[in-house]
């Protein structure tokens, strides 16, 4: 169910109770933190409904996101009963249909058969690098969807719109049957300022963590990370902004400060590509790290150096640099490819 509080809409939950009971509608966010309690008071047996206006317990509008609801009923016997489908439904990987890139409209189109959290990554086919995350596990309603894309990679140096090897990868997993979608479709995961201790009690035991099973990860750490590439000691650029390099070039990888702990604690491997072709990887990643690129392996001219940070739990990152390889003439042979720990 989707509703937009900014248009005065509310979400109405219909239910039936067999005996008189005190009933409360409770709303939780994607971290299982309690957003709001809607008191229904004592209700007689029969059909009823309770409505939520999209505000938290302090009267603030919640961000456009996916929320779940539960119904808590206390009958005269005093034994509370909780109706909660969150742990019993959703979480399954979904097959995404009709995936296509429309360069004329600037839209990635796809379809899911049920409400889902969706991730779209763009890259190059045939073993090439991942180059951009378009949307990152944001909620979407069931049916046909279209996401805007300017055709650029994450670093804004590659135009992929009509690249012959362009690959559009769409992943999705189902949302629980008790999901409420609030507001317009968001472009990022957002959370309200809520106390951590007010959390939803699980209805089923939490199972063992499964690698690359995205629904198992906490939502706040599920997304991709921001990577960066720099060239140590390289200071010259041409009129087009390309770094002028030659010989053995120190290519330094790092990630944003806010992502550093996540990347290191979950383990990752860095993979480097030159012009979309695999060049080097290290099975055990550390930060920062420097790969020494031997430019004698490529022709003089423009080239693109890309890194992929591949997390073992499915958190990825990418960055690309545009360079100009110069041939300065006779001189010492460039050093071979190697890695340096900082």
N, C-alpha and C positions, 0 to 999 in steps of 0.2 A: 504494500500500500504506500503510495506517495502522496504527500500533501504539502502545500506551501503556506506557512503561517503568515508570510508577508502579504498574501492575498486574503487573509482572514479565514483561511481553511483550518480545519482541525481533523485529527485522526480519531475515528470512532471505532472502538473495539466492542463487538457484540459477543455475548456469552450467555450460558444458561447454568443455573444452580438448582440442585434437587431439593435442598433444604435451606431455610433461612440462614444467612451468614453475613458477617462483616466482610466486605470486599474492597480490595485496594488494587488499583492499576499502577504498576511500577515500571518506569522507563529506565533503561540502561544504555550506555554508549558502547562503542566498539572495544573499549578496554574493560568492559563489565563494571564500570563505575555507575552508581545510582545517580540518575539525572533528576527524576521527579517522582513523587508519589501523588496519585490522584485518588482521594478517598471517596468511596462510593457509599459509605455508611452501611447500616444494616438493611439488607435487601431480602425480600420474601422469595420463596422458591419460584422459578420461572425464568423468562427471557429478560435480559437487561443489556445495557450498554454504558460504557464510560468513554469520555473523550479527553484527548490531550491536545493542548494548543501550541505545542512546540517550544514551551518555555521550561527553564530549569526551576529548581526549588526556590530560587531567589528572584524569579520573574524576569530572567534574562533570556533572550532568544538564543536557542542553541545553534551551532554552526550547521550548514547544510551537510548532512552525513546520513549514515545508516544507524538506526537504533533498534533495540529489541524491547519488547514488553513482556511482562509476566502478570498473572492475576493471582493474588493471594486472598484466600477465603478462610475465615475462622467461624465455624458453626458453633451452636450452643454447647457442643461437646468439648469445645476448646482446642481441638486438634487442628492445627493450621494445614491447609492444602494449598500447594503452589502449582499452578499450571504454567509450565515453562518449556518451550520447544527448542530453546537455543542450543543445547548440547545434544539434542536428539535428531535435529535436521540441519541441513546446510553443511558446508565444509568440503563437499565432494568436488573434485576437479570436473569442470564442465567442458564439453566439446563446443568450441566456438565456430560458428558457421558463416559462410558468405563473406570471408575476409577479403577486402580489396583496398587498394590505394587509388584514389581518384586525383591525379595531379592537376586536372583542370579546376576542380572545386577545392583542392587543398584539404581533402577529407580522407581519413581512414574509416572505412565502413566495416561493420561486422554485426553478428546477431547472436544472442544467447536466449535459451528457452526458458530461463528463470532468472530472477534477480540475482546479481552476482557482484563480487569484487573483481575488478579487471585490471590487468597489467598489459601494456603494449610496449614492446621493445622493437627498435628498428636497427637493422644491420645489413651485412652483405652475405650473400649465399656462398656455398661451396667452401666452408671453413673460414669465412671472413669474420671480421670483428663485429661485435655489437657496438652501435654508435650513438644511440639515444634511447632514453626511456620517455615515452610520450605521456602516458598516464600510469600511476603507480599504486595499484590496488585500491582504486576508488570505487565506490558503489555505483552500480548502474541498474536500472529497471530491466525487466525482461523485454525482448524484442529487438528491433533494428536500432543500431546506434551509429553515430558518426562523430569522429573526433577531429578537430582542426589540427593541422601540422603545416609549418612553413617550409618543410623540405630540408631543413638544416640539421646537422649533427649537433651533439650536446655542446661542442665548443664553438659552433658557429663558423667553422672554416670549410666544411664540406657541404656541397649542394647534392642531396641525394634524390631529389624529386623524380628525376628521370634516369637514375643510375640503372644500368642493365642488370646488376646483381642485387638490387634492393630486395630485402627480405623483411616482411612485416609479421612479427610474432605476437599473437594475442593469447594470453592465458587468463583463465577465470576459474573461480570456485564459487559454489552456490551459497547464498545467504540463507539464514534460518527462516523457517516458515512464519515466524512471529516478528519479522522485520518491518520497521516503519522507515520509509525514505522521506527525509525532511528537505524541503526546498528544491532549488534547481540542481541539476547534476553537477557535483563539485569537480574541480580539477586537481584537488589534492585532499589528502586525509587531514581532518581537522578535529580538534577536541575542545570541549568546554572546560573551564577551570572548575574541577570537581575534586572533592576529597577522595584520597585513595582508599581510605578504610571502609567507605560505603560501597562494597562490592557485591556482585550477584553471587549467591550460593550456587555452586554447580549441582546439576541434577544427575550427572553420571561421573564416575571417576575419570580423571584425566589420564589418557593413555601415554605410552612412551613416545618421545619425540621422533618424528620421521624426517629424514633428510630430504630437502626440496619439497616437503609438503607444506605449502605456504600458509594454509589455514591453521597449522599448529603453532606458528610463530606469533608472539605478541604483536598486535597491530601497530603499536608505536615504533617497533623496530623492524617491521616487515619490508620496508621499502628499500630502494636502491640508494647508493651513496654518491657523493660528489668527489670525483677524482681530478687530479691536476697533473700536468706535465710541464717541466721547465728544462732548459738546457744550461747546465752549469758552465759558467765561464764564457758563454756565447753572448756577444753584445751587439753584433752587427745585424741590421735588417735592411732589406731593399725597399724600394718605393711602394711595393705591394704588401709590405708587412711581413714578408717571409724571412725567417732566420737564415743567415748565410753560414753554412757549415762545411766542414771538410775533415778528412781523416777520421779519427776515432772521436765520436761525439758522446759526451756524458748526458744521458736522458734520465732525468730525475722524476720519480713518481712519488706523489703524496696524496692524501685525502683531506677533506675539510676537517677542521678541529672537532666539530660536533659529531663526525662519523668515525673518528679515529678509534675510540674504545670499542665500538661495535665491530669494526673491521678486524681489529687485532684479536679480540676475544673469540670471534667465531671462525677464525682462520680463513685464509684466502690464498689464491695464487695469481700473480701478475702475468699477463700474456701480452707481448708486444707484436705489432704488425707494422709493416711498411707497405704503403700503397694497397692496403687491404689484404696483404699476403702475410701469413704467419712468419715471424722472424725469431722470437725467443720467448721462453717462459721459465719461471722458477717455481718448482713444486711447493716450496715453503716461502710464503711472503713475509716481509718485514717492512717497516716504515720509518723514515723514508728509505727508498732504495734507488740505486742508480744502475742503469744498463748502459754499457758502452757499445754504441752502435758503430759498426765498421762501414763507413759510407762507400768504400771501394767496391761494395757488392751491388751498387746501383749506378745508373748513368748520371752524368751531370744534368742538372735541371731541377724542376719542382718535384717534391715528394711530400707524402703525408705519413707521419708517425703516430700510431694509435696505441693506447694501452687499454686493456680490459682488466678490471679488478674482479675476479670471480670468487665470490664468497661460497663457502661450503654449504651454507644454508640458503643459497639462492639470492643473496644480496649482491647486486652487480654495480659496477661503476665504469665510466669510460671518459677518455679525454683524447684530443687529437691536436697535433702541432703541424703547421705548414712550414716547410723549409725549402731552401734552395741549396743543392749540393754543388759546391764549387770544386774545380780541379786546378789547384794553384800551381801545378807543374812539378818538376822533380823535387824530391824530398824523401824523408824517411818513410818507410812503409807504415801504414796505420796499424795500431794495436788490434789484436783480435777481440772478439766479443767477450765480455765478461760482466760480472755483477759486482757491485760494491755495496757493502753494508755501511750505513752512516752512523 
